[in-house]
């Protein structure tokens, strides 16, 4: 049995190529995003890594890791995705450097774990800005490019299991991710006529640095009761 047959037996064909495609990834230096970057590069795509200003010091190491997979196939773009003018400027830079855009993965995320009664209006807004507003601004910028170039495109929004189940101390994060799923449905409906596909993926526990913070202590111990640890 070949690897192709094995993949098909599980309903997945991962033998496809993305050669020549250009994909933008927000939150591009985070755990899920870096795994996403690597997979796209391995499939032959070029990747535009969008990262926040406070992660500037991590760019050099990420560049070394990603260029080892595919040299000169990665560009890095510093951007506060909660600011519309910075988002528009960043996507202009991506087009200037790569000439086109085929897809966007909204991986940027932020969580501060607090009981609901302790969440301030400022903290509430920050989590909505990063997890929801930023994804909307980037999706809108990407869609404008797809429409202008008449190329169609793919947008993947990384949501969370927290969007559909209750997890204590996640009230702002849960609200933002639930909003992201709702937003995705509307964008998919409105932009289908432009051959733009918009979807969400809702991971469960992923032990990235942010995930480890959310699932340490008692919550992590409860996870060990799951047969496959997820």
mmCIF file of the C-alpha atoms, coordinates in Angstrom:
data_MODEL
# 
_entry.id   MODEL 
# 
loop_
_atom_site.group_PDB 
_atom_site.id 
_atom_site.type_symbol 
_atom_site.label_atom_id 
_atom_site.label_alt_id 
_atom_site.label_comp_id 
_atom_site.label_asym_id 
_atom_site.label_entity_id 
_atom_site.label_seq_id 
_atom_site.pdbx_PDB_ins_code 
_atom_site.Cartn_x 
_atom_site.Cartn_y 
_atom_site.Cartn_z 
_atom_site.occupancy 
_atom_site.B_iso_or_equiv 
_atom_site.pdbx_formal_charge 
_atom_site.auth_seq_id 
_atom_site.auth_comp_id 
_atom_site.auth_asym_id 
_atom_site.auth_atom_id 
_atom_site.pdbx_PDB_model_num 
ATOM 1   C CA . UNK A 1 1   ? 0.000   0.000  0.000   1.00 0.00 ? 1   UNK A CA 1 
ATOM 2   C CA . UNK A 1 2   ? 1.424   3.373  -1.009  1.00 0.00 ? 2   UNK A CA 1 
ATOM 3   C CA . UNK A 1 3   ? 1.341   6.550  1.098   1.00 0.00 ? 3   UNK A CA 1 
ATOM 4   C CA . UNK A 1 4   ? -1.281  7.837  -1.344  1.00 0.00 ? 4   UNK A CA 1 
ATOM 5   C CA . UNK A 1 5   ? -3.514  4.832  -0.590  1.00 0.00 ? 5   UNK A CA 1 
ATOM 6   C CA . UNK A 1 6   ? -3.027  5.291  3.152   1.00 0.00 ? 6   UNK A CA 1 
ATOM 7   C CA . UNK A 1 7   ? -4.022  8.935  2.914   1.00 0.00 ? 7   UNK A CA 1 
ATOM 8   C CA . UNK A 1 8   ? -7.146  8.108  0.926   1.00 0.00 ? 8   UNK A CA 1 
ATOM 9   C CA . UNK A 1 9   ? -8.151  5.407  3.403   1.00 0.00 ? 9   UNK A CA 1 
ATOM 10  C CA . UNK A 1 10  ? -8.567  8.170  5.975   1.00 0.00 ? 10  UNK A CA 1 
ATOM 11  C CA . UNK A 1 11  ? -10.354 10.436 3.514   1.00 0.00 ? 11  UNK A CA 1 
ATOM 12  C CA . UNK A 1 12  ? -7.364  12.754 3.162   1.00 0.00 ? 12  UNK A CA 1 
ATOM 13  C CA . UNK A 1 13  ? -5.141  13.281 0.150   1.00 0.00 ? 13  UNK A CA 1 
ATOM 14  C CA . UNK A 1 14  ? -2.138  15.321 1.261   1.00 0.00 ? 14  UNK A CA 1 
ATOM 15  C CA . UNK A 1 15  ? -0.003  14.592 -1.787  1.00 0.00 ? 15  UNK A CA 1 
ATOM 16  C CA . UNK A 1 16  ? -1.066  17.795 -3.560  1.00 0.00 ? 16  UNK A CA 1 
ATOM 17  C CA . UNK A 1 17  ? 1.367   20.580 -4.498  1.00 0.00 ? 17  UNK A CA 1 
ATOM 18  C CA . UNK A 1 18  ? 1.045   24.294 -3.763  1.00 0.00 ? 18  UNK A CA 1 
ATOM 19  C CA . UNK A 1 19  ? 3.925   25.261 -6.023  1.00 0.00 ? 19  UNK A CA 1 
ATOM 20  C CA . UNK A 1 20  ? 3.676   28.886 -7.098  1.00 0.00 ? 20  UNK A CA 1 
ATOM 21  C CA . UNK A 1 21  ? 1.039   29.836 -4.533  1.00 0.00 ? 21  UNK A CA 1 
ATOM 22  C CA . UNK A 1 22  ? 1.531   32.789 -2.170  1.00 0.00 ? 22  UNK A CA 1 
ATOM 23  C CA . UNK A 1 23  ? 0.000   32.495 1.302   1.00 0.00 ? 23  UNK A CA 1 
ATOM 24  C CA . UNK A 1 24  ? -0.122  35.135 4.041   1.00 0.00 ? 24  UNK A CA 1 
ATOM 25  C CA . UNK A 1 25  ? -0.136  33.904 7.643   1.00 0.00 ? 25  UNK A CA 1 
ATOM 26  C CA . UNK A 1 26  ? -0.960  36.241 10.531  1.00 0.00 ? 26  UNK A CA 1 
ATOM 27  C CA . UNK A 1 27  ? 0.399   35.685 14.019  1.00 0.00 ? 27  UNK A CA 1 
ATOM 28  C CA . UNK A 1 28  ? 3.095   34.123 11.904  1.00 0.00 ? 28  UNK A CA 1 
ATOM 29  C CA . UNK A 1 29  ? 5.645   33.426 14.630  1.00 0.00 ? 29  UNK A CA 1 
ATOM 30  C CA . UNK A 1 30  ? 3.260   31.576 16.958  1.00 0.00 ? 30  UNK A CA 1 
ATOM 31  C CA . UNK A 1 31  ? 3.103   27.819 17.452  1.00 0.00 ? 31  UNK A CA 1 
ATOM 32  C CA . UNK A 1 32  ? 0.245   26.946 15.093  1.00 0.00 ? 32  UNK A CA 1 
ATOM 33  C CA . UNK A 1 33  ? 1.387   29.572 12.603  1.00 0.00 ? 33  UNK A CA 1 
ATOM 34  C CA . UNK A 1 34  ? 4.971   28.291 12.429  1.00 0.00 ? 34  UNK A CA 1 
ATOM 35  C CA . UNK A 1 35  ? 3.717   24.756 11.827  1.00 0.00 ? 35  UNK A CA 1 
ATOM 36  C CA . UNK A 1 36  ? 1.466   26.180 9.106   1.00 0.00 ? 36  UNK A CA 1 
ATOM 37  C CA . UNK A 1 37  ? 4.378   28.078 7.562   1.00 0.00 ? 37  UNK A CA 1 
ATOM 38  C CA . UNK A 1 38  ? 6.498   24.939 7.432   1.00 0.00 ? 38  UNK A CA 1 
ATOM 39  C CA . UNK A 1 39  ? 3.783   22.869 5.779   1.00 0.00 ? 39  UNK A CA 1 
ATOM 40  C CA . UNK A 1 40  ? 3.098   25.493 3.119   1.00 0.00 ? 40  UNK A CA 1 
ATOM 41  C CA . UNK A 1 41  ? 6.798   25.748 2.314   1.00 0.00 ? 41  UNK A CA 1 
ATOM 42  C CA . UNK A 1 42  ? 7.119   21.967 2.113   1.00 0.00 ? 42  UNK A CA 1 
ATOM 43  C CA . UNK A 1 43  ? 4.258   21.995 -0.401  1.00 0.00 ? 43  UNK A CA 1 
ATOM 44  C CA . UNK A 1 44  ? 6.067   24.524 -2.584  1.00 0.00 ? 44  UNK A CA 1 
ATOM 45  C CA . UNK A 1 45  ? 4.226   27.712 -1.642  1.00 0.00 ? 45  UNK A CA 1 
ATOM 46  C CA . UNK A 1 46  ? 5.753   31.062 -0.786  1.00 0.00 ? 46  UNK A CA 1 
ATOM 47  C CA . UNK A 1 47  ? 4.778   32.448 2.617   1.00 0.00 ? 47  UNK A CA 1 
ATOM 48  C CA . UNK A 1 48  ? 4.302   36.015 3.806   1.00 0.00 ? 48  UNK A CA 1 
ATOM 49  C CA . UNK A 1 49  ? 4.706   35.907 7.582   1.00 0.00 ? 49  UNK A CA 1 
ATOM 50  C CA . UNK A 1 50  ? 2.787   38.691 9.342   1.00 0.00 ? 50  UNK A CA 1 
ATOM 51  C CA . UNK A 1 51  ? 3.887   39.250 12.930  1.00 0.00 ? 51  UNK A CA 1 
ATOM 52  C CA . UNK A 1 52  ? 3.247   41.858 15.676  1.00 0.00 ? 52  UNK A CA 1 
ATOM 53  C CA . UNK A 1 53  ? 5.870   44.476 16.621  1.00 0.00 ? 53  UNK A CA 1 
ATOM 54  C CA . UNK A 1 54  ? 6.556   42.925 20.039  1.00 0.00 ? 54  UNK A CA 1 
ATOM 55  C CA . UNK A 1 55  ? 7.855   39.737 18.375  1.00 0.00 ? 55  UNK A CA 1 
ATOM 56  C CA . UNK A 1 56  ? 10.515  41.475 16.278  1.00 0.00 ? 56  UNK A CA 1 
ATOM 57  C CA . UNK A 1 57  ? 13.358  39.739 18.144  1.00 0.00 ? 57  UNK A CA 1 
ATOM 58  C CA . UNK A 1 58  ? 12.047  36.320 17.053  1.00 0.00 ? 58  UNK A CA 1 
ATOM 59  C CA . UNK A 1 59  ? 12.217  37.052 13.330  1.00 0.00 ? 59  UNK A CA 1 
ATOM 60  C CA . UNK A 1 60  ? 15.865  36.082 12.884  1.00 0.00 ? 60  UNK A CA 1 
ATOM 61  C CA . UNK A 1 61  ? 15.401  32.615 14.389  1.00 0.00 ? 61  UNK A CA 1 
ATOM 62  C CA . UNK A 1 62  ? 12.162  32.024 12.459  1.00 0.00 ? 62  UNK A CA 1 
ATOM 63  C CA . UNK A 1 63  ? 13.845  33.113 9.241   1.00 0.00 ? 63  UNK A CA 1 
ATOM 64  C CA . UNK A 1 64  ? 16.645  30.614 9.795   1.00 0.00 ? 64  UNK A CA 1 
ATOM 65  C CA . UNK A 1 65  ? 14.180  27.777 10.430  1.00 0.00 ? 65  UNK A CA 1 
ATOM 66  C CA . UNK A 1 66  ? 11.935  28.550 7.471   1.00 0.00 ? 66  UNK A CA 1 
ATOM 67  C CA . UNK A 1 67  ? 14.686  29.346 4.971   1.00 0.00 ? 67  UNK A CA 1 
ATOM 68  C CA . UNK A 1 68  ? 16.221  25.960 5.756   1.00 0.00 ? 68  UNK A CA 1 
ATOM 69  C CA . UNK A 1 69  ? 13.047  24.437 4.285   1.00 0.00 ? 69  UNK A CA 1 
ATOM 70  C CA . UNK A 1 70  ? 12.772  26.680 1.229   1.00 0.00 ? 70  UNK A CA 1 
ATOM 71  C CA . UNK A 1 71  ? 15.333  29.395 0.689   1.00 0.00 ? 71  UNK A CA 1 
ATOM 72  C CA . UNK A 1 72  ? 14.084  32.798 -0.446  1.00 0.00 ? 72  UNK A CA 1 
ATOM 73  C CA . UNK A 1 73  ? 10.442  31.693 -0.280  1.00 0.00 ? 73  UNK A CA 1 
ATOM 74  C CA . UNK A 1 74  ? 9.557   33.623 2.883   1.00 0.00 ? 74  UNK A CA 1 
ATOM 75  C CA . UNK A 1 75  ? 8.963   37.305 3.551   1.00 0.00 ? 75  UNK A CA 1 
ATOM 76  C CA . UNK A 1 76  ? 8.405   38.908 6.960   1.00 0.00 ? 76  UNK A CA 1 
ATOM 77  C CA . UNK A 1 77  ? 6.017   41.791 7.598   1.00 0.00 ? 77  UNK A CA 1 
ATOM 78  C CA . UNK A 1 78  ? 5.676   43.622 10.922  1.00 0.00 ? 78  UNK A CA 1 
ATOM 79  C CA . UNK A 1 79  ? 2.066   44.689 11.449  1.00 0.00 ? 79  UNK A CA 1 
ATOM 80  C CA . UNK A 1 80  ? -0.397  45.478 14.219  1.00 0.00 ? 80  UNK A CA 1 
ATOM 81  C CA . UNK A 1 81  ? -3.394  43.717 12.699  1.00 0.00 ? 81  UNK A CA 1 
ATOM 82  C CA . UNK A 1 82  ? -5.807  45.694 14.871  1.00 0.00 ? 82  UNK A CA 1 
ATOM 83  C CA . UNK A 1 83  ? -4.924  48.857 12.924  1.00 0.00 ? 83  UNK A CA 1 
ATOM 84  C CA . UNK A 1 84  ? -6.602  49.112 9.515   1.00 0.00 ? 84  UNK A CA 1 
ATOM 85  C CA . UNK A 1 85  ? -3.972  51.396 7.982   1.00 0.00 ? 85  UNK A CA 1 
ATOM 86  C CA . UNK A 1 86  ? -1.148  49.026 8.947   1.00 0.00 ? 86  UNK A CA 1 
ATOM 87  C CA . UNK A 1 87  ? -3.051  46.043 7.570   1.00 0.00 ? 87  UNK A CA 1 
ATOM 88  C CA . UNK A 1 88  ? -3.674  47.714 4.217   1.00 0.00 ? 88  UNK A CA 1 
ATOM 89  C CA . UNK A 1 89  ? -0.038  48.805 3.982   1.00 0.00 ? 89  UNK A CA 1 
ATOM 90  C CA . UNK A 1 90  ? 1.195   45.303 4.828   1.00 0.00 ? 90  UNK A CA 1 
ATOM 91  C CA . UNK A 1 91  ? -0.905  43.636 2.148   1.00 0.00 ? 91  UNK A CA 1 
ATOM 92  C CA . UNK A 1 92  ? 0.337   46.232 -0.353  1.00 0.00 ? 92  UNK A CA 1 
ATOM 93  C CA . UNK A 1 93  ? 3.883   45.204 0.613   1.00 0.00 ? 93  UNK A CA 1 
ATOM 94  C CA . UNK A 1 94  ? 3.045   41.543 0.065   1.00 0.00 ? 94  UNK A CA 1 
ATOM 95  C CA . UNK A 1 95  ? 1.787   42.258 -3.448  1.00 0.00 ? 95  UNK A CA 1 
ATOM 96  C CA . UNK A 1 96  ? 4.818   44.422 -4.173  1.00 0.00 ? 96  UNK A CA 1 
ATOM 97  C CA . UNK A 1 97  ? 7.166   41.633 -3.091  1.00 0.00 ? 97  UNK A CA 1 
ATOM 98  C CA . UNK A 1 98  ? 5.366   38.548 -4.412  1.00 0.00 ? 98  UNK A CA 1 
ATOM 99  C CA . UNK A 1 99  ? 3.195   39.947 -7.201  1.00 0.00 ? 99  UNK A CA 1 
ATOM 100 C CA . UNK A 1 100 ? 0.052   38.147 -6.070  1.00 0.00 ? 100 UNK A CA 1 
ATOM 101 C CA . UNK A 1 101 ? -1.777  36.518 -3.174  1.00 0.00 ? 101 UNK A CA 1 
ATOM 102 C CA . UNK A 1 102 ? -3.594  33.173 -3.229  1.00 0.00 ? 102 UNK A CA 1 
ATOM 103 C CA . UNK A 1 103 ? -4.543  32.611 0.393   1.00 0.00 ? 103 UNK A CA 1 
ATOM 104 C CA . UNK A 1 104 ? -4.660  33.918 3.938   1.00 0.00 ? 104 UNK A CA 1 
ATOM 105 C CA . UNK A 1 105 ? -4.514  32.058 7.233   1.00 0.00 ? 105 UNK A CA 1 
ATOM 106 C CA . UNK A 1 106 ? -5.623  34.141 10.217  1.00 0.00 ? 106 UNK A CA 1 
ATOM 107 C CA . UNK A 1 107 ? -3.594  32.542 13.018  1.00 0.00 ? 107 UNK A CA 1 
ATOM 108 C CA . UNK A 1 108 ? -3.123  35.586 15.232  1.00 0.00 ? 108 UNK A CA 1 
ATOM 109 C CA . UNK A 1 109 ? -4.557  35.067 18.692  1.00 0.00 ? 109 UNK A CA 1 
ATOM 110 C CA . UNK A 1 110 ? -4.383  36.349 22.242  1.00 0.00 ? 110 UNK A CA 1 
ATOM 111 C CA . UNK A 1 111 ? -5.868  35.194 25.540  1.00 0.00 ? 111 UNK A CA 1 
ATOM 112 C CA . UNK A 1 112 ? -5.730  36.413 29.129  1.00 0.00 ? 112 UNK A CA 1 
ATOM 113 C CA . UNK A 1 113 ? -7.282  33.945 31.552  1.00 0.00 ? 113 UNK A CA 1 
ATOM 114 C CA . UNK A 1 114 ? -9.512  35.655 34.114  1.00 0.00 ? 114 UNK A CA 1 
ATOM 115 C CA . UNK A 1 115 ? -12.839 35.019 35.826  1.00 0.00 ? 115 UNK A CA 1 
ATOM 116 C CA . UNK A 1 116 ? -15.569 36.969 34.044  1.00 0.00 ? 116 UNK A CA 1 
ATOM 117 C CA . UNK A 1 117 ? -16.094 39.317 36.995  1.00 0.00 ? 117 UNK A CA 1 
ATOM 118 C CA . UNK A 1 118 ? -12.444 40.386 36.836  1.00 0.00 ? 118 UNK A CA 1 
ATOM 119 C CA . UNK A 1 119 ? -12.307 41.170 33.111  1.00 0.00 ? 119 UNK A CA 1 
ATOM 120 C CA . UNK A 1 120 ? -12.007 44.916 32.549  1.00 0.00 ? 120 UNK A CA 1 
ATOM 121 C CA . UNK A 1 121 ? -13.523 46.692 29.557  1.00 0.00 ? 121 UNK A CA 1 
ATOM 122 C CA . UNK A 1 122 ? -9.987  47.349 28.288  1.00 0.00 ? 122 UNK A CA 1 
ATOM 123 C CA . UNK A 1 123 ? -9.004  43.673 28.490  1.00 0.00 ? 123 UNK A CA 1 
ATOM 124 C CA . UNK A 1 124 ? -12.288 42.591 26.888  1.00 0.00 ? 124 UNK A CA 1 
ATOM 125 C CA . UNK A 1 125 ? -11.681 44.948 23.977  1.00 0.00 ? 125 UNK A CA 1 
ATOM 126 C CA . UNK A 1 126 ? -8.069  43.824 23.524  1.00 0.00 ? 126 UNK A CA 1 
ATOM 127 C CA . UNK A 1 127 ? -9.084  40.188 23.111  1.00 0.00 ? 127 UNK A CA 1 
ATOM 128 C CA . UNK A 1 128 ? -11.822 41.099 20.640  1.00 0.00 ? 128 UNK A CA 1 
ATOM 129 C CA . UNK A 1 129 ? -9.441  43.363 18.721  1.00 0.00 ? 129 UNK A CA 1 
ATOM 130 C CA . UNK A 1 130 ? -6.776  40.691 18.223  1.00 0.00 ? 130 UNK A CA 1 
ATOM 131 C CA . UNK A 1 131 ? -8.956  37.603 17.822  1.00 0.00 ? 131 UNK A CA 1 
ATOM 132 C CA . UNK A 1 132 ? -11.849 39.080 15.838  1.00 0.00 ? 132 UNK A CA 1 
ATOM 133 C CA . UNK A 1 133 ? -11.269 42.589 14.492  1.00 0.00 ? 133 UNK A CA 1 
ATOM 134 C CA . UNK A 1 134 ? -7.762  41.793 13.286  1.00 0.00 ? 134 UNK A CA 1 
ATOM 135 C CA . UNK A 1 135 ? -8.999  38.738 11.418  1.00 0.00 ? 135 UNK A CA 1 
ATOM 136 C CA . UNK A 1 136 ? -11.729 40.804 9.776   1.00 0.00 ? 136 UNK A CA 1 
ATOM 137 C CA . UNK A 1 137 ? -9.325  43.546 8.677   1.00 0.00 ? 137 UNK A CA 1 
ATOM 138 C CA . UNK A 1 138 ? -6.897  41.010 7.187   1.00 0.00 ? 138 UNK A CA 1 
ATOM 139 C CA . UNK A 1 139 ? -9.670  39.028 5.498   1.00 0.00 ? 139 UNK A CA 1 
ATOM 140 C CA . UNK A 1 140 ? -11.037 42.233 3.987   1.00 0.00 ? 140 UNK A CA 1 
ATOM 141 C CA . UNK A 1 141 ? -7.608  43.276 2.708   1.00 0.00 ? 141 UNK A CA 1 
ATOM 142 C CA . UNK A 1 142 ? -7.016  39.842 1.181   1.00 0.00 ? 142 UNK A CA 1 
ATOM 143 C CA . UNK A 1 143 ? -10.478 39.755 -0.397  1.00 0.00 ? 143 UNK A CA 1 
ATOM 144 C CA . UNK A 1 144 ? -9.918  43.152 -2.009  1.00 0.00 ? 144 UNK A CA 1 
ATOM 145 C CA . UNK A 1 145 ? -6.777  41.759 -3.638  1.00 0.00 ? 145 UNK A CA 1 
ATOM 146 C CA . UNK A 1 146 ? -8.540  38.595 -4.800  1.00 0.00 ? 146 UNK A CA 1 
ATOM 147 C CA . UNK A 1 147 ? -11.361 40.648 -6.308  1.00 0.00 ? 147 UNK A CA 1 
ATOM 148 C CA . UNK A 1 148 ? -9.061  43.197 -7.927  1.00 0.00 ? 148 UNK A CA 1 
ATOM 149 C CA . UNK A 1 149 ? -6.958  40.452 -9.517  1.00 0.00 ? 149 UNK A CA 1 
ATOM 150 C CA . UNK A 1 150 ? -10.048 38.354 -10.377 1.00 0.00 ? 150 UNK A CA 1 
ATOM 151 C CA . UNK A 1 151 ? -8.108  35.377 -9.060  1.00 0.00 ? 151 UNK A CA 1 
ATOM 152 C CA . UNK A 1 152 ? -10.338 33.998 -6.345  1.00 0.00 ? 152 UNK A CA 1 
ATOM 153 C CA . UNK A 1 153 ? -8.664  32.874 -3.143  1.00 0.00 ? 153 UNK A CA 1 
ATOM 154 C CA . UNK A 1 154 ? -8.797  30.966 0.116   1.00 0.00 ? 154 UNK A CA 1 
ATOM 155 C CA . UNK A 1 155 ? -9.173  32.369 3.625   1.00 0.00 ? 155 UNK A CA 1 
ATOM 156 C CA . UNK A 1 156 ? -8.827  30.151 6.690   1.00 0.00 ? 156 UNK A CA 1 
ATOM 157 C CA . UNK A 1 157 ? -9.679  31.586 10.088  1.00 0.00 ? 157 UNK A CA 1 
ATOM 158 C CA . UNK A 1 158 ? -8.275  29.722 13.085  1.00 0.00 ? 158 UNK A CA 1 
ATOM 159 C CA . UNK A 1 159 ? -11.062 29.672 15.668  1.00 0.00 ? 159 UNK A CA 1 
ATOM 160 C CA . UNK A 1 160 ? -11.100 27.376 18.717  1.00 0.00 ? 160 UNK A CA 1 
ATOM 161 C CA . UNK A 1 161 ? -13.079 24.760 20.579  1.00 0.00 ? 161 UNK A CA 1 
ATOM 162 C CA . UNK A 1 162 ? -13.700 27.654 22.962  1.00 0.00 ? 162 UNK A CA 1 
ATOM 163 C CA . UNK A 1 163 ? -16.058 29.111 20.361  1.00 0.00 ? 163 UNK A CA 1 
ATOM 164 C CA . UNK A 1 164 ? -18.616 26.374 20.940  1.00 0.00 ? 164 UNK A CA 1 
ATOM 165 C CA . UNK A 1 165 ? -18.127 25.081 24.486  1.00 0.00 ? 165 UNK A CA 1 
ATOM 166 C CA . UNK A 1 166 ? -17.921 26.788 27.874  1.00 0.00 ? 166 UNK A CA 1 
ATOM 167 C CA . UNK A 1 167 ? -14.442 27.009 29.386  1.00 0.00 ? 167 UNK A CA 1 
ATOM 168 C CA . UNK A 1 168 ? -14.016 28.911 32.608  1.00 0.00 ? 168 UNK A CA 1 
ATOM 169 C CA . UNK A 1 169 ? -11.854 32.054 32.579  1.00 0.00 ? 169 UNK A CA 1 
ATOM 170 C CA . UNK A 1 170 ? -12.214 32.321 28.794  1.00 0.00 ? 170 UNK A CA 1 
ATOM 171 C CA . UNK A 1 171 ? -15.197 34.684 28.509  1.00 0.00 ? 171 UNK A CA 1 
ATOM 172 C CA . UNK A 1 172 ? -13.572 37.292 26.242  1.00 0.00 ? 172 UNK A CA 1 
ATOM 173 C CA . UNK A 1 173 ? -11.654 34.737 24.178  1.00 0.00 ? 173 UNK A CA 1 
ATOM 174 C CA . UNK A 1 174 ? -14.733 32.533 23.760  1.00 0.00 ? 174 UNK A CA 1 
ATOM 175 C CA . UNK A 1 175 ? -16.827 35.508 22.689  1.00 0.00 ? 175 UNK A CA 1 
ATOM 176 C CA . UNK A 1 176 ? -14.236 36.584 20.132  1.00 0.00 ? 176 UNK A CA 1 
ATOM 177 C CA . UNK A 1 177 ? -13.809 33.108 18.640  1.00 0.00 ? 177 UNK A CA 1 
ATOM 178 C CA . UNK A 1 178 ? -17.576 32.564 18.465  1.00 0.00 ? 178 UNK A CA 1 
ATOM 179 C CA . UNK A 1 179 ? -17.773 35.870 16.648  1.00 0.00 ? 179 UNK A CA 1 
ATOM 180 C CA . UNK A 1 180 ? -15.044 34.690 14.287  1.00 0.00 ? 180 UNK A CA 1 
ATOM 181 C CA . UNK A 1 181 ? -17.127 31.677 13.278  1.00 0.00 ? 181 UNK A CA 1 
ATOM 182 C CA . UNK A 1 182 ? -20.157 33.874 12.670  1.00 0.00 ? 182 UNK A CA 1 
ATOM 183 C CA . UNK A 1 183 ? -18.085 36.350 10.687  1.00 0.00 ? 183 UNK A CA 1 
ATOM 184 C CA . UNK A 1 184 ? -16.656 33.550 8.563   1.00 0.00 ? 184 UNK A CA 1 
ATOM 185 C CA . UNK A 1 185 ? -20.124 32.339 7.579   1.00 0.00 ? 185 UNK A CA 1 
ATOM 186 C CA . UNK A 1 186 ? -21.155 35.807 6.423   1.00 0.00 ? 186 UNK A CA 1 
ATOM 187 C CA . UNK A 1 187 ? -17.946 36.395 4.471   1.00 0.00 ? 187 UNK A CA 1 
ATOM 188 C CA . UNK A 1 188 ? -18.256 32.979 2.816   1.00 0.00 ? 188 UNK A CA 1 
ATOM 189 C CA . UNK A 1 189 ? -21.784 33.858 1.715   1.00 0.00 ? 189 UNK A CA 1 
ATOM 190 C CA . UNK A 1 190 ? -20.957 37.349 0.450   1.00 0.00 ? 190 UNK A CA 1 
ATOM 191 C CA . UNK A 1 191 ? -17.690 36.511 -1.290  1.00 0.00 ? 191 UNK A CA 1 
ATOM 192 C CA . UNK A 1 192 ? -18.585 33.188 -2.914  1.00 0.00 ? 192 UNK A CA 1 
ATOM 193 C CA . UNK A 1 193 ? -19.517 35.035 -6.115  1.00 0.00 ? 193 UNK A CA 1 
ATOM 194 C CA . UNK A 1 194 ? -15.884 36.178 -6.320  1.00 0.00 ? 194 UNK A CA 1 
ATOM 195 C CA . UNK A 1 195 ? -14.617 32.582 -6.025  1.00 0.00 ? 195 UNK A CA 1 
ATOM 196 C CA . UNK A 1 196 ? -13.349 33.254 -2.517  1.00 0.00 ? 196 UNK A CA 1 
ATOM 197 C CA . UNK A 1 197 ? -13.657 30.376 -0.046  1.00 0.00 ? 197 UNK A CA 1 
ATOM 198 C CA . UNK A 1 198 ? -13.769 31.324 3.643   1.00 0.00 ? 198 UNK A CA 1 
ATOM 199 C CA . UNK A 1 199 ? -13.620 28.636 6.334   1.00 0.00 ? 199 UNK A CA 1 
ATOM 200 C CA . UNK A 1 200 ? -12.745 28.158 9.983   1.00 0.00 ? 200 UNK A CA 1 
ATOM 201 C CA . UNK A 1 201 ? -10.722 25.496 11.729  1.00 0.00 ? 201 UNK A CA 1 
ATOM 202 C CA . UNK A 1 202 ? -11.384 25.058 15.453  1.00 0.00 ? 202 UNK A CA 1 
ATOM 203 C CA . UNK A 1 203 ? -8.463  23.316 17.170  1.00 0.00 ? 203 UNK A CA 1 
ATOM 204 C CA . UNK A 1 204 ? -8.833  21.683 20.541  1.00 0.00 ? 204 UNK A CA 1 
ATOM 205 C CA . UNK A 1 205 ? -5.898  21.729 22.968  1.00 0.00 ? 205 UNK A CA 1 
ATOM 206 C CA . UNK A 1 206 ? -2.643  22.485 21.152  1.00 0.00 ? 206 UNK A CA 1 
ATOM 207 C CA . UNK A 1 207 ? 0.392   22.779 23.411  1.00 0.00 ? 207 UNK A CA 1 
ATOM 208 C CA . UNK A 1 208 ? 1.844   25.914 21.912  1.00 0.00 ? 208 UNK A CA 1 
ATOM 209 C CA . UNK A 1 209 ? 3.234   28.459 24.410  1.00 0.00 ? 209 UNK A CA 1 
ATOM 210 C CA . UNK A 1 210 ? -0.222  30.069 24.557  1.00 0.00 ? 210 UNK A CA 1 
ATOM 211 C CA . UNK A 1 211 ? -1.908  26.669 24.860  1.00 0.00 ? 211 UNK A CA 1 
ATOM 212 C CA . UNK A 1 212 ? 0.379   25.575 27.672  1.00 0.00 ? 212 UNK A CA 1 
ATOM 213 C CA . UNK A 1 213 ? -0.519  28.715 29.608  1.00 0.00 ? 213 UNK A CA 1 
ATOM 214 C CA . UNK A 1 214 ? -4.236  28.019 29.173  1.00 0.00 ? 214 UNK A CA 1 
ATOM 215 C CA . UNK A 1 215 ? -4.023  24.314 30.076  1.00 0.00 ? 215 UNK A CA 1 
ATOM 216 C CA . UNK A 1 216 ? -1.575  24.208 32.946  1.00 0.00 ? 216 UNK A CA 1 
ATOM 217 C CA . UNK A 1 217 ? -2.448  23.017 36.443  1.00 0.00 ? 217 UNK A CA 1 
ATOM 218 C CA . UNK A 1 218 ? -5.813  21.411 37.185  1.00 0.00 ? 218 UNK A CA 1 
ATOM 219 C CA . UNK A 1 219 ? -7.134  21.760 33.618  1.00 0.00 ? 219 UNK A CA 1 
ATOM 220 C CA . UNK A 1 220 ? -4.090  19.945 32.288  1.00 0.00 ? 220 UNK A CA 1 
ATOM 221 C CA . UNK A 1 221 ? -4.526  17.135 34.790  1.00 0.00 ? 221 UNK A CA 1 
ATOM 222 C CA . UNK A 1 222 ? -8.140  16.657 33.688  1.00 0.00 ? 222 UNK A CA 1 
ATOM 223 C CA . UNK A 1 223 ? -6.960  16.356 30.066  1.00 0.00 ? 223 UNK A CA 1 
ATOM 224 C CA . UNK A 1 224 ? -4.930  13.274 31.008  1.00 0.00 ? 224 UNK A CA 1 
ATOM 225 C CA . UNK A 1 225 ? -8.218  11.422 31.515  1.00 0.00 ? 225 UNK A CA 1 
ATOM 226 C CA . UNK A 1 226 ? -8.965  11.617 27.783  1.00 0.00 ? 226 UNK A CA 1 
ATOM 227 C CA . UNK A 1 227 ? -8.020  8.331  26.046  1.00 0.00 ? 227 UNK A CA 1 
ATOM 228 C CA . UNK A 1 228 ? -6.096  10.014 23.222  1.00 0.00 ? 228 UNK A CA 1 
ATOM 229 C CA . UNK A 1 229 ? -5.106  13.071 25.288  1.00 0.00 ? 229 UNK A CA 1 
ATOM 230 C CA . UNK A 1 230 ? -7.176  15.507 23.244  1.00 0.00 ? 230 UNK A CA 1 
# 
